[in-house]
């Protein structure tokens, strides 16, 4: 920008987007000062580099505005966790599955975590059967991402994301 440009000649585009041509850097700086605008290097890799006479503050403002707009359109995906034990009752299981369906319909991922207490650790096959049942029950709305991962025999997890 302005005096930071260290070449002898530049291809100049004026404030009306008209190509002036290849001019010495001093002439380009003088034209920018007369227009009370900045000389900004648009394509530094070109031979000679392309510079444009513009209001630099306006360019910065436009970039910030575009970044703000793109952040507005982004949707963050949250991971909702559903905890249960391998010895869960049928009604409680259905309630947890319905909550998982709501989470998936809202566009979130669902993580099922099984915790074991006492002698339940011996019956990890029950948790595996429950994991398979969850995958089957949510197959119409979601797709499993991480299947049956055991963590120190204390929990098993499954991540399900919406199709």
N, C-alpha and C positions, 0 to 999 in steps of 0.2 A: 504494500500500500504506500502510496506517495513516494517519499524519499528512501524507502527500504528496497525499492526495485533497483538492482545493480547490473543493468545491461545498457548497451549503447543505444540500441534501436528497439522499438516495440511496434507491433501492429495495433493500431488504435481504433477503438469504437467509441464514438461520442455519446453524449447523454440522450440523443434521439435514436440510438441504435443504428446509426449510419456509420459505415466503415470509412474511416479517414485514410487509412493506408499505413505504410511503414514510415514512422517518423522518429527523429531523435528523442531520447527520453526527456531532455530539457524542454523541448517544444510541447510534449505531451503533458508534462507537469505544469507548464505555463497555461495551457488550455484548460486544465482542470482547475487551476487557481482562479482564472478569469470567470469560470462558470460557478465558482464557489462550491465545488464538489471535490470528490476524492478520485485519485487514479488507483484503480484496483487491478491486480494481476489476475486474469480469469483463467488463462491456460499457460502456466509457467513452463510446461514441457515443450511447447511449440517453438519452431524456429522462424522468425523471432517470436518472443513471448507475446501473447495477446493481452492487452490491457483495455479496461473500459472506464469511462468517466461516469461515476455514479455517486449517490449519497451512501456512504458506507454504513451509517447508522440505520438507514432504511433496510439494507441487506441483512444486518444483524437482527433487526426487529422481525423481518419476514421469516428468517430461519428459526427464531424462538417461537414464533406463532405456529409455524408448521410442526415443530416438535411438540408443542402443547396440544395441537389438534390430534396428532398421532397417538399421544398418550391417552387422550380422551377415548379414542376408538378401541384401545386395547382392553381385552378382558383377561383378568387374572384368574387362573384356575387354582382353586383351593383344594387341598386334600382333606376330606372329611373322614374322621375315624369312627368306626363302629366296633365297640369292644363287646366280646362275649366269651363265655366259658364253654367247654365242650359238653357240659351237662345242662344245656339250656332247654327250657320247656318249649313245646311247639308254639304256643301263643306268643311267647317272648321272641322266639325266632322270627315269626311272621311280622311282628312289630318292627324288629331290627331290619328286616328285608324291605319293609315299606319305607322306613326312614332312608335306607340306601337308595331306593328308587327315587325318592324326592330329591336327594342330593344329586343323583345323576341327571335328573330332569332339569335341575338348576345349572347344569354345566360343570359340576365339580367332579373330582375323582373321589372314589371311596376306598378306604383302606380298612380291611377287617383284621382285627387283632384278637387272638385267642390267648387267654391267660389261664394258667393252671395253678391250682392250689392243692397242696398236700399230695394225696395219692393219685390225683388226676394226671400227673405227669406220666404215670405208667401206661395210661390209656390214650396215647397220642393218635392211635388209629381212629378214635372217635372224632378228633379234631380234623383229621384228614377227610373222613367221610362228610363232615359238616362243610368243609371247604369245597368239596366236590358238589355238594348240594347247593351251596351258595352260587357257584359258577353256573350250575344248571338253571337255578331259579332266576338269575339275572341275565341269562344269555340273550333274552329278547331285547334288552335295553342297553346292556354293556358288554364289554369285552375284557377278559382278564389280561393284565399286564405282567405282574409278577405272581407266580404261582407257588404257593406252599413253601414258604421259607421259614425254617425253624431258627429261633434265636435262643441259644443256650437252654433249650428245652423249656423255656418259660412262655414263649408265645409263637404263634404261627401267623403269618400275614399273607394277605392277598390284596393286590391293587386292581381295581376295576375302573375302566374309563368308558365314557359313553361312546357308542358307535357313531 
